[in-house]
Amino acid sequence: MKWSKIVNEMEGQSIKFRVNTSIRDTSIIESEFNVELPQELINFYSETNGVSISMQIETDGDWIGIGDLIWPVERLLDENKLYRTNPDFKRIYMPFDCLLFIGDAGNGDTFGYSIHEGKIWKTGYRDWE
């Protein structure tokens, strides 16, 4: 599956792929968080280093930047480290060690994977069927 093909089929949105990153970068994620990444995420990062998105407002036709739908590797590392080490988060939330966040909707909602025994668990909607 080519991620660029899937993203290019999205309508009404401006999608921007970031500069390609090497497979070595995903091994940094695996090492840092002691997790085996799913092949779909490794494949994604072999094509691009994240996806930023803008949406067009119908009233005036302007494009508004939403942000990084899928984070670049560097941001993925930084955000996940923050969630896991921030003392305020540790005080008010459950631990984030069982999650790997990979992007956000630009409104505070984040996307990610569940981690169980060092592996990504439930990698797609089909796992819930």
Steps between C-alpha positions, in 0.01 A plus 500: 500500500628846409411761760543778245223346289262483796568859608475634145148357476379725784275778370452854628827508685852611425744223594874553518746216537818580686848406382566125499665346801699181518397174663771572756282773647225253586754288684565804722130497593515127573809541714383808688161354598588131503232412247486306176333723241239361262608459140238755389674774701847395383371508142346843555824649632695342214287712262481826693591664829145593595199663341379854560148600409301814423126529447312735271230718652195500274390858575805673357710225342798561727724215613564475873791298638388227736843361582673164491243228444784246531798636689856506365723251683663777701165629627378147572804449722463837674124476562512145634792585731302799629188292567707241686716733710294813572448505880159669466381232259619229739296662777169544313497226234558127481850406371561548128759221474244268340429744215697625202356821358568562130296809409217733579188659352609857576230535766670326792396147399795268447532178301708206606548134565458289813812317617479162666809301601725704272283464188237715339158358575192536278657667200180569309127522510469138387634389839184629664261323263 
